[in-house]
C-alpha cells in the first residue's frame, strides 16, 4: 500500500509556515474593486485602454516571452509604500484580463494599505509569457493612480480637520493620454475631479478675456454657445474683475494666485454682494499651505500638484518560484 507521509519535523517548519500564510491569505481575499468609483468607468472603456497600453508596450514581437513559455504561474503584487491608498484596480485587472490572466485582490479599491514595509496586495495567475506582457502597463496604472489617490486623501484629511465646508479639486494639468486614470484616482482619493475637458464646464482664463476684449464680452459669447446647461467660470485677478464677471452672468469666480489674506477679504466681499456665486481659490496652493486657503467664503480649492509632481506608490509583481522542498514534502511515497 502506498500512502503519503507528512513530516512535521523542524526541517519542514518553513514549509508549514508558508502553508499557513498562503491559506490564510487565500481565505481573506476580497472581491475586487468595491469602491463606488469603479462603476464610473464603462467596461468597453477599460478594454479599449488596456489594449492601447498593451499595444504601446508590445507593438510586435515579444522575444523575452520565449524564455518563459506559457506554463501557468502565480505572481504576487507587493506594495512597498506604507499607508498608501489603493487606486486603479479596474485598470490593473483590465490589462491582465486582456492577456488571459486572473487577479485576486486582498485589499479593496480605496482602502489604505498597511504600515508594513512590504504588503501583499493581490495575486495574479496565468500563462507566464502573458503575465509578463501585462506586468508593466498594469503596474504603471496602479502606481500612478494610487499616488494621486494618496495625495488626495491627505488633502481631504486636512480640509476635514479644519472643518471646511468646500471641495478640494484637481485640474486639467494631467498626463497626456492618461487623464481618465488620473481623474478616476481623484474620485477614489475623495476630492472633486473638476471639469473633465474643454467640452465640459466653460472656464474663461486671462487669455480668453484678452482675446475677447473684456470679461463681459467673453461671458456673453460663451453663454451664447453653452446655453443654460453649462456653468461658466471666470479667472479673476481682483475683486473688481470678479464683480464684472458676476454681473455678466458667471457662475463661478476663480481667484487666481491670491495670497491667503487677500483671498479671504476678496472672497467675503464678493459673497456678500453675490450670495449664489461660487468662489474657487487656485494658484500657488500646495499640501503644505492648503490650510491657509480654507476660508468660509471659499467653496473650492484646486491644486495642480494633485497630478503634477505627485509621488507614485511603489508596487512590484513577483513571479513565485516552485518550492521544490514543499513538493517533496507532499509527494514523498511511504511503503507500509
HELIX and SHEET records of a PDB file:
HELIX    1   1 UNK A   10  UNK A   12  5                                   3    
HELIX    2   2 UNK A   13  UNK A   28  1                                  16    
HELIX    3   3 UNK A   36  UNK A   40  5                                   5    
HELIX    4   4 UNK A   43  UNK A   57  1                                  15    
HELIX    5   5 UNK A   65  UNK A   68  1                                   4    
HELIX    6   6 UNK A   89  UNK A   98  1                                  10    
HELIX    7   7 UNK A  128  UNK A  161  1                                  34    
HELIX    8   8 UNK A  179  UNK A  189  1                                  11    
HELIX    9   9 UNK A  206  UNK A  212  1                                   7    
HELIX   10  10 UNK A  215  UNK A  226  1                                  12    
HELIX   11  11 UNK A  227  UNK A  229  5                                   3    
HELIX   12  12 UNK A  239  UNK A  248  1                                  10    
HELIX   13  13 UNK A  260  UNK A  273  1                                  14    
HELIX   14  14 UNK A  290  UNK A  293  5                                   4    
HELIX   15  15 UNK A  304  UNK A  306  5                                   3    
HELIX   16  16 UNK A  324  UNK A  331  1                                   8    
SHEET    1   A 2 UNK A   2  UNK A   4  0                                        
SHEET    2   A 2 UNK A 333  UNK A 335 -1                                        
SHEET    1   B 4 UNK A 102  UNK A 105  0                                        
SHEET    2   B 4 UNK A 119  UNK A 127 -1                                        
SHEET    3   B 4 UNK A  72  UNK A  79 -1                                        
SHEET    4   B 4 UNK A 315  UNK A 319 -1                                        
SHEET    1   C 6 UNK A 167  UNK A 169  0                                        
SHEET    2   C 6 UNK A 300  UNK A 302  1                                        
SHEET    3   C 6 UNK A 278  UNK A 282  1                                        
SHEET    4   C 6 UNK A 252  UNK A 256  1                                        
SHEET    5   C 6 UNK A 232  UNK A 236  1                                        
SHEET    6   C 6 UNK A 202  UNK A 204  1                                        
END                                                                             
